[in-house]
């Protein structure tokens, strides 16, 4: 009903994002969506000489991207790490120390705090966060005072005309308030 839809609009946005991110009951499907292809095309040029941190809104998206990367050996990913809310601090510290060129670190929104990933110089936002604070938190994972890099790059994946576009515009509008 209209009353339900108005009251629970966030549920609709969540469900729409899961469709855009190609999340189904079985995240091991081999069908690659256009957004996933865009991600692969954005990631691939960096793998030989860089470490890449990827932001995903949900743990299911982390699992989906991990599945894709594990099954596309031709990409040249040397190691994949996951940092989600369920990963203990000691494991996060191991990730921090293990990052080298060819590493991909998949981070969920619940995993963006309390980690230093300054051994990476490339970030990809697979999902655009709703909050400017989460965006700043994520960007801050690699932009540390003791980073050896003079330059870091942030790339935003957007499936145009979807909830990705809405989130990006929301981020731009709210970012101007800062």
MARMAR-9512 format. One record per residue: residue number from 1; residue in three letters; x negated, y negated, z negated of N, C-alpha, C, CB in turn. Coordinates in steps of 0.05 Angstrom, whole numbers, plus 5000, padded with zeros to 4 digits. Atoms other than C-alpha are relative to their C-alpha. Glycine has a CB too. Example, Ala and Ser with C-alpha at 12.3 -4.5 7.8 and 13.67 -1.06 7.14 Angstrom:
2
seq:type:n.east:n.north:n.up:ca.east:ca.north:ca.up:c.east:c.north:c.up:cb.east:cb.north:cb.up
1:ALA:4982:5024:5000:4754:5090:4844:4982:4976:5000:5020:4999:4975
2:SER:5016:5024:5001:4727:5021:4857:5015:4978:4986:4991:4991:5029
END
This chain:
178
seq:type:n.east:n.north:n.up:ca.east:ca.north:ca.up:c.east:c.north:c.up:cb.east:cb.north:cb.up
1:UNK:4983:5024:5000:5000:5000:5000:4983:4975:5000:5019:5000:4976
2:UNK:5015:5026:4999:4980:4927:5007:4990:4992:4972:5018:4978:5011
3:UNK:5008:5007:5028:4978:4918:4931:4975:5016:4992:5023:5005:4980
4:UNK:5024:4984:5006:4929:4976:4924:4976:4990:5015:5006:5030:5007
5:UNK:5023:5009:4983:4885:4951:4981:4989:4974:4989:5009:4996:5029
6:UNK:5010:5026:5011:4882:4881:4951:4986:5004:4973:5024:4980:4997
7:UNK:5012:4995:5026:4867:4906:4881:4974:5014:5002:5020:5015:4982
8:UNK:5024:4983:4998:4814:4956:4903:4984:4994:5026:5008:5029:4998
9:UNK:5015:5007:4975:4780:4918:4960:4972:5011:5000:5000:4970:5003
10:UNK:5028:4991:5002:4711:4939:4935:4998:5030:5009:4989:4997:4972
11:UNK:5000:4972:4992:4730:5012:4946:5000:5002:5031:5024:5015:4988
12:UNK:4999:5000:4971:4747:4997:5018:4973:4992:5012:5021:4980:5010
13:UNK:5026:5008:4990:4680:4961:5029:4980:5023:4996:4990:4975:4985
14:UNK:5018:4977:5005:4643:5020:4997:5005:5022:5021:5005:5012:4972
15:UNK:4993:4979:4981:4681:5070:5042:4991:4992:5028:5029:5005:4999
16:UNK:5009:5009:4973:4667:5028:5104:4970:5001:5002:5010:4971:5004
17:UNK:5029:4998:4999:4593:5024:5086:4991:5029:5004:4988:4988:4975
18:UNK:5007:4972:4997:4590:5099:5080:5005:5010:5029:5016:5018:4980
19:UNK:4995:4993:4972:4620:5106:5150:4978:4988:5017:5028:4990:5009
20:UNK:5021:5014:4985:4570:5055:5178:4974:5015:4997:4998:4971:4992
21:UNK:5025:4986:5006:4513:5093:5144:5000:5029:5008:4994:4997:4971
22:UNK:4998:4972:4991:4536:5160:5173:4999:5020:4977:4978:5005:5020
23:UNK:4999:4982:5023:4548:5190:5105:5025:5016:5001:4997:4985:4973
24:UNK:4978:4982:5000:4592:5251:5108:4997:5018:4976:5002:5016:5027
25:UNK:5003:4981:5022:4603:5307:5059:4973:5015:5001:5023:5020:4999
26:UNK:5025:4986:4995:4543:5342:5089:4980:4980:5012:5003:5025:5017
27:UNK:5019:5020:4990:4485:5292:5095:4979:5012:5019:4986:4986:4977
28:UNK:5020:4987:4984:4446:5344:5134:5008:5002:5029:4994:5027:4990
29:UNK:4991:4999:4972:4484:5334:5199:4977:4990:5018:5026:4983:5004
30:UNK:5022:5008:4982:4438:5327:5259:5008:4979:5020:4991:5025:5015
31:UNK:4991:5021:4983:4480:5275:5294:4989:4973:4990:5031:4999:5002
32:UNK:5012:5025:5008:4441:5209:5293:5018:4977:5009:4971:4998:5012
33:UNK:4983:5023:4993:4483:5146:5291:4983:4978:5012:5015:4989:4975
34:UNK:5014:5023:4988:4465:5081:5326:4984:4985:4979:5019:4981:5015
35:UNK:5015:5013:5022:4445:5050:5259:4976:5016:4992:5019:4996:4976
36:UNK:5023:4983:5007:4400:5109:5243:4979:4998:5022:5009:5029:4996
37:UNK:5019:5003:4978:4368:5102:5312:4986:4973:4998:5015:5003:5027
38:UNK:5012:5027:5004:4356:5028:5299:4980:5001:4978:5022:4979:4994
39:UNK:5018:4996:5022:4324:5047:5233:4974:5014:5010:5013:5016:4977
40:UNK:5023:4985:4990:4278:5097:5267:4983:4983:5018:5009:5026:5015
41:UNK:5015:5018:4982:4259:5047:5321:4986:4977:4985:5019:4988:5020
42:UNK:5013:5021:5016:4244:4994:5268:4977:5011:4984:5021:4987:4981
43:UNK:5020:4987:5017:4204:5042:5224:4975:5009:5015:5012:5023:4985
44:UNK:5021:4985:4986:4162:5079:5276:4975:4983:5005:5011:5010:5025
45:UNK:5025:5014:4994:4113:5023:5297:4982:4995:4976:5007:4974:5013
46:UNK:5015:5006:5024:4091:5013:5225:4986:5023:4987:5018:4987:4980
47:UNK:5009:4977:5015:4075:5084:5204:4970:5005:5000:5014:5024:5010
48:UNK:5028:4993:4999:4003:5090:5226:4983:4982:4982:4990:4997:5029
49:UNK:5017:5019:5014:3976:5027:5192:5013:4988:4976:4992:4979:5019
50:UNK:4986:5013:5022:4027:5011:5138:5015:5021:4983:5020:4979:5011
51:UNK:4982:4986:5017:4067:5037:5080:5026:4984:5000:4989:5005:4971
52:UNK:4974:5013:4997:4142:5022:5084:5018:5007:4977:5012:5008:5027
53:UNK:4979:4996:5021:4194:5013:5029:5027:4994:5013:4994:4981:4975
54:UNK:4974:5003:4987:4266:5022:5050:5022:4998:4978:5006:5024:5019
55:UNK:4978:5004:5019:4326:4995:5011:5025:5012:5011:5004:4970:4994
56:UNK:4974:4988:4994:4390:5035:5011:5019:4994:4977:4998:5031:5005
57:UNK:4981:5007:5021:4453:5016:4973:5006:5024:4983:5026:4989:5013
58:UNK:4990:4977:5015:4471:5087:4953:4980:5023:5002:5027:5009:5011
59:UNK:5017:4976:5001:4434:5151:4933:5005:5018:5024:5005:5015:4973
60:UNK:4993:4982:4977:4471:5189:4988:4986:4990:5025:5031:5000:5004
61:UNK:5013:5010:4976:4440:5143:5040:4970:5007:4998:5004:4969:5002
62:UNK:5027:4992:5004:4371:5156:5010:4996:5029:5009:4991:4997:4970
63:UNK:5001:4972:4993:4384:5231:5017:5003:5004:5030:5022:5016:4985
64:UNK:4996:4998:4971:4409:5222:5088:4975:4992:5016:5024:4983:5009
65:UNK:5024:5009:4986:4349:5182:5111:4976:5019:4995:4992:4971:4991
66:UNK:5021:4981:5005:4302:5231:5077:5003:5024:5018:5000:5009:4970
67:UNK:4994:4977:4983:4335:5288:5115:4991:4994:5029:5030:5007:4999
68:UNK:5007:5007:4973:4326:5251:5181:4969:4999:5003:5012:4972:5007
69:UNK:5029:5003:4998:4253:5234:5167:4985:5027:4998:4989:4981:4978
70:UNK:5013:4974:5002:4236:5305:5146:5004:5017:5025:5013:5015:4976
71:UNK:4995:4984:4976:4266:5332:5210:4991:4988:5026:5029:5006:5002
72:UNK:5012:5014:4977:4231:5284:5257:4970:4998:4997:5014:4972:5005
73:UNK:5029:4999:5005:4159:5305:5249:4984:4983:5020:4989:5028:5001
74:UNK:5013:5015:4980:4141:5268:5313:4996:4970:4992:5015:5002:5026
75:UNK:5003:5028:5009:4149:5201:5276:4973:4995:4987:5023:4994:4980
76:UNK:5026:5004:5013:4085:5212:5237:5001:4991:4971:4984:4980:5016
77:UNK:4998:5006:5028:4111:5202:5167:4983:5019:4984:5030:5002:4990
78:UNK:5018:4983:5015:4057:5228:5120:5012:5010:4974:4974:4985:4995
79:UNK:4987:4992:5025:4097:5228:5056:5024:4983:4995:4980:4998:4976
80:UNK:4975:5014:5006:4167:5209:5032:5004:5002:4970:5024:5013:5016
81:UNK:4993:5001:5029:4185:5187:4962:5028:4989:4997:4979:4984:4984
82:UNK:4974:5010:5007:4253:5174:4932:4998:4986:4973:5022:5022:5000
83:UNK:4997:5013:5026:4265:5123:4877:5030:4992:4998:4981:4975:4997
84:UNK:4972:5006:5005:4337:5124:4852:5003:4997:4970:5018:5023:5011
85:UNK:4996:5003:5029:4368:5112:4784:4994:5025:4984:5028:4992:4996
86:UNK:5005:4974:5014:4358:5186:4767:4970:5008:4999:5016:5022:5013
87:UNK:5029:4994:5000:4282:5184:4778:4988:4988:4975:4986:4990:5026
88:UNK:5012:5010:5025:4246:5178:4710:4976:4981:5006:4991:5023:4983
89:UNK:5021:5020:4998:4195:5122:4698:4973:5013:5007:4998:4984:4974
90:UNK:5026:4987:4994:4136:5170:4699:4998:5008:5029:4997:5025:4982
91:UNK:5000:4993:4972:4156:5195:4768:4996:4975:5017:5025:5014:5008
92:UNK:5003:5025:4985:4162:5123:4792:4971:4990:4999:5019:4978:4988
93:UNK:5028:5008:5002:4092:5109:4767:4982:5016:5018:4990:5002:4971
94:UNK:5015:4983:4981:4066:5168:4807:5003:4990:5029:5009:5029:4998
95:UNK:4995:5011:4973:4098:5139:4869:4983:4975:5004:5030:4993:5004
96:UNK:5016:5025:4998:4065:5071:4856:4971:5007:5007:5002:4985:4974
97:UNK:5028:4993:4997:3997:5105:4854:4994:5016:5026:4990:5016:4977
98:UNK:5003:4982:4977:4009:5151:4914:5004:4988:5028:5018:5023:4997
99:UNK:4993:5013:4974:4027:5101:4968:4975:4995:5017:5015:4973:4995
100:UNK:5021:5005:4981:3982:5101:5029:5014:4995:5027:4980:5025:5002
101:UNK:4989:5004:4973:3991:5086:5103:5015:5025:5008:4978:4993:5021
102:UNK:4983:4978:4992:4046:5130:5132:5020:5009:4979:4982:5023:5007
103:UNK:4981:4993:5021:4085:5132:5067:5026:4985:5004:4988:4993:4972
104:UNK:4974:5013:5000:4159:5117:5066:5012:5004:4972:5019:5012:5022
105:UNK:4988:4999:5026:4190:5100:4999:5029:4992:5003:4985:4982:4979
106:UNK:4972:5005:4998:4266:5105:4999:5011:4992:4972:5016:5025:5011
107:UNK:4992:5011:5026:4296:5062:4943:5030:4994:5000:4984:4975:4993
108:UNK:4971:5006:5002:4369:5060:4922:5003:4974:4983:5016:5023:4987
109:UNK:4995:5025:5015:4400:4998:4890:4994:5004:4970:5028:4990:5004
110:UNK:5005:4994:5028:4395:5032:4822:4970:5004:4994:5015:5024:4991
111:UNK:5029:4995:5004:4320:5043:4833:4983:4975:5005:4991:5022:5018
112:UNK:5016:5024:4992:4299:4971:4849:4985:4987:4977:5018:4980:5013
113:UNK:5013:5013:5022:4278:4952:4779:4977:5016:4989:5021:4995:4978
114:UNK:5022:4988:5015:4214:4966:4740:4981:5016:5018:5011:5017:4979
115:UNK:5020:4987:4983:4171:4987:4799:4983:4980:5015:5014:5020:5020
116:UNK:5019:5016:4985:4110:4957:4832:4992:5016:5024:4975:4991:4983
117:UNK:5006:4986:4976:4102:4977:4904:4983:4983:5018:5026:5008:5015
118:UNK:5016:5019:4985:4050:4926:4926:4979:5014:5018:4986:4982:4981
119:UNK:5017:4986:4981:4010:4980:4962:5014:5002:5028:4993:5028:4990
120:UNK:4985:5001:4975:4064:4973:5016:5002:4971:5008:5029:5013:4997
121:UNK:4997:5027:4990:4070:4912:5060:5023:4996:5019:4974:4992:5014
122:UNK:4976:5001:4983:4133:4928:5100:5024:5009:4984:4996:5017:5026
123:UNK:4975:4991:5012:4204:4930:5073:5021:4999:5022:5008:4981:4976
124:UNK:4977:4998:4983:4265:4951:5111:5025:5001:4983:4999:5024:5020
125:UNK:4975:4998:5013:4334:4936:5085:5019:5015:5018:5012:4971:4993
126:UNK:4981:4984:4984:4375:4993:5113:5028:4991:4994:4996:5030:4993
127:UNK:4975:5012:5008:4433:4966:5074:4995:4972:4989:5015:5018:4978
128:UNK:5003:5027:5011:4441:4892:5060:5015:4999:4974:5012:4979:5021
129:UNK:4987:5001:5026:4455:4882:4986:5021:4977:4999:4980:4996:4978
130:UNK:4980:5021:5004:4516:4841:4965:4987:4976:4985:5024:5011:4984
131:UNK:5011:5019:5019:4476:4804:4912:4973:4988:5009:4998:5012:4973
132:UNK:5026:5013:4995:4421:4753:4925:4980:5009:4979:5003:4969:4999
133:UNK:5018:4990:5021:4392:4777:4859:4988:5026:5007:5015:5002:4974
134:UNK:5011:4974:4992:4385:4848:4884:4981:4997:5024:5023:5019:5008
135:UNK:5018:5006:4977:4354:4821:4949:4973:4991:4990:5013:4979:5019
136:UNK:5025:5011:5012:4303:4781:4909:4985:5022:4985:5006:4976:4982
137:UNK:5012:4978:5016:4290:4841:4863:4986:5019:5019:5022:5015:4984
138:UNK:5012:4981:4981:4277:4886:4923:4975:4988:5014:5020:5008:5021
139:UNK:5023:5013:4987:4232:4836:4960:4977:4998:4980:5008:4972:5010
140:UNK:5021:5002:5021:4194:4828:4894:4984:5026:4995:5012:4992:4975
141:UNK:5015:4975:5004:4173:4902:4895:4973:5000:5014:5017:5024:5010
142:UNK:5026:5000:4986:4118:4888:4946:4986:4973:4998:5005:5007:5029
143:UNK:5012:5026:5000:4106:4814:4937:4989:4994:4971:5020:4978:5008
144:UNK:5012:5002:5026:4062:4819:4875:4974:4984:5001:4994:5028:4988
145:UNK:5024:5017:5001:4005:4774:4853:4975:5016:5008:4996:4988:4972
146:UNK:5024:4984:4994:3955:4831:4859:5001:5016:5026:4995:5019:4977
147:UNK:4998:4987:4973:3977:4853:4929:4975:4993:5016:5025:4991:5015
148:UNK:5024:5004:4983:3918:4861:4977:5008:4988:5027:4985:5026:5004
149:UNK:4990:5009:4974:3962:4836:5034:5004:4970:5000:5025:5014:5008
150:UNK:4995:5029:4997:3963:4764:5058:5028:4996:5011:4980:4987:5020
151:UNK:4974:5002:4987:4029:4778:5094:5016:5025:4995:4997:4994:5030
152:UNK:4982:4978:5002:4088:4822:5081:5024:4994:5018:5010:5005:4970
153:UNK:4977:5004:4982:4147:4834:5128:5025:5013:4988:4993:5013:5028
154:UNK:4974:4989:5009:4220:4844:5112:5017:5002:5026:5014:4981:4979
155:UNK:4983:4995:4976:4265:4875:5166:5028:5008:4990:4988:5022:5018
156:UNK:4973:4994:5008:4341:4878:5160:5014:5015:5023:5016:4974:4993
157:UNK:4985:4984:4980:4380:4933:5196:5029:4991:4998:4996:5031:4995
158:UNK:4972:5008:5000:4449:4909:5216:5015:5013:5023:5002:4969:5002
159:UNK:4981:4990:4980:4502:4948:5252:5020:4978:5004:5013:5028:4992
160:UNK:4984:5024:4996:4535:4886:5281:5030:5006:5002:4992:4985:5025
161:UNK:4971:4997:5000:4609:4877:5272:5011:5019:4979:5009:5009:5027
162:UNK:4992:4981:5022:4611:4922:5210:4997:4986:4973:4983:5026:5002
163:UNK:5004:5011:5027:4606:4913:5135:4971:4990:4997:5006:5022:4979
164:UNK:5028:5011:5000:4531:4902:5148:5000:4970:5006:4982:5015:5020
165:UNK:4998:5028:4993:4548:4836:5182:5012:4984:4978:5016:4997:5026
166:UNK:4987:5014:5022:4594:4816:5126:4980:4996:4977:5025:5016:4990
167:UNK:5020:5002:5022:4540:4831:5074:4978:4980:5007:4988:5027:4994
168:UNK:5022:5018:4992:4486:4793:5113:5010:4971:4998:4990:5006:5028
169:UNK:4989:5027:5001:4531:4731:5120:5004:4992:4970:5026:4998:5015
170:UNK:4996:5005:5028:4549:4736:5046:4973:4993:4987:5013:5025:4986
171:UNK:5027:5005:5011:4475:4739:5028:4990:4973:5009:4981:5022:5009
172:UNK:5009:5026:4991:4459:4678:5071:5015:4977:4986:5004:4998:5031
173:UNK:4985:5021:5014:4515:4637:5041:4992:4997:4971:5031:5005:5002
174:UNK:5007:5000:5028:4499:4656:4970:4971:4992:4995:5006:5026:4987
175:UNK:5029:5007:5002:4424:4648:4982:4996:4970:5000:4984:5014:5022
176:UNK:5003:5029:4999:4434:4575:4998:5006:4987:4973:5019:4989:5021
177:UNK:4994:5011:5027:4460:4565:4927:4975:4999:4982:5022:5017:4987
178:UNK:5024:4998:5016:4391:4582:4900:4983:4977:5005:4985:5026:5004
END
